[in-house]
């Protein structure tokens, strides 16, 4: 048994991604960010669908073609269809942002 809120890295030069479960068609990850954002000009363009929830902290996402960002706080989640280009614009700099991401289907 493990706890999503235990063993949070204290120094995060990069986002910490931990695969919790992986099968042939699914992957569940715990992602820990602290002041991280996607590199300038980079867009995630994934082959799988992704459902992600913020458990702690906050983040702002931008979707390709949208001028506005979407802010996520604890309990907020998004469902991203495969190839829905998106980027992380901001995560809380003063505390970890803990995400749970489920990748599924193709």
C-alpha positions in Angstrom: 0.0 0.0 0.0 1.2 3.5 -0.8 -0.1 7.0 -0.2 -0.2 9.7 -2.9 0.8 12.4 -0.4 3.9 10.6 1.0 7.4 10.7 -0.3 6.9 14.0 -2.1 10.3 15.2 -3.4 11.6 18.3 -1.6 13.8 19.5 -4.5 12.3 19.4 -7.9 14.6 20.6 -10.7 12.1 18.9 -13.0 8.6 17.6 -12.6 8.6 14.3 -10.8 6.6 11.6 -12.7 5.9 8.3 -11.0 4.1 5.5 -12.9 1.8 3.9 -10.3 0.0 1.3 -12.6 0.6 0.3 -16.2 -1.2 -2.2 -18.3 -1.3 -2.7 -22.1 -3.9 0.1 -22.5 -3.8 2.2 -19.4 -1.2 4.1 -17.3 -1.8 5.9 -14.0 0.8 8.5 -12.9 1.4 10.7 -9.9 3.0 14.0 -11.2 4.5 16.5 -8.8 5.2 20.0 -10.0 6.4 23.1 -8.2 6.7 26.2 -10.2 7.1 24.1 -13.4 5.6 24.9 -16.8 5.9 23.5 -20.3 8.9 24.9 -22.1 8.2 27.9 -24.3 6.6 26.8 -27.6 6.1 23.2 -26.4 2.8 21.5 -26.7 1.8 18.1 -25.4 0.3 16.0 -28.2 -0.3 12.6 -26.8 -1.4 9.3 -28.5 -3.6 8.4 -25.6 -6.5 10.1 -23.9 -5.7 11.7 -20.5 -7.9 12.3 -17.5 -6.0 14.4 -14.9 -7.0 15.8 -11.5 -5.2 18.2 -9.2 -5.1 16.9 -5.7 -3.0 19.6 -4.1 -1.7 23.0 -5.2 -2.9 24.7 -8.4 -2.1 24.8 -12.1 -3.0 26.7 -15.3 -3.4 24.9 -18.6 -3.7 26.3 -22.1 -5.2 24.5 -25.1 -3.9 25.1 -28.6 -6.0 27.8 -30.2 -7.3 29.2 -27.0 -6.2 32.6 -25.6 -7.4 32.0 -22.1 -5.9 29.6 -19.6 -7.9 27.1 -17.5 -7.1 27.2 -13.8 -7.2 24.0 -11.8 -7.4 23.8 -8.0 -7.8 20.7 -5.8 -10.6 18.5 -7.0 -10.7 20.1 -10.5 -10.1 17.6 -13.3 -9.9 17.7 -17.1 -10.4 15.0 -19.8 -8.0 15.5 -22.7 -8.8 13.5 -25.9 -5.8 12.1 -27.7 -4.0 14.7 -29.7 -5.7 17.6 -27.9 -2.6 19.9 -27.9 -2.1 21.5 -24.5 0.6 22.9 -22.2 1.1 23.7 -18.6 1.4 27.5 -18.2 2.0 27.6 -14.5 2.0 25.6 -11.2 2.2 26.9 -7.7 5.8 27.9 -6.9 5.5 27.9 -3.1 4.0 24.3 -2.6 3.9 21.1 -4.6 1.1 20.7 -7.1 0.2 17.0 -7.0 -1.6 15.6 -10.0 -3.1 12.1 -10.7 -3.2 11.4 -14.4 -4.9 8.4 -16.1 -3.9 7.6 -19.7 -6.3 5.4 -21.6 -7.5 4.3 -25.0 -6.0 5.3 -28.3 
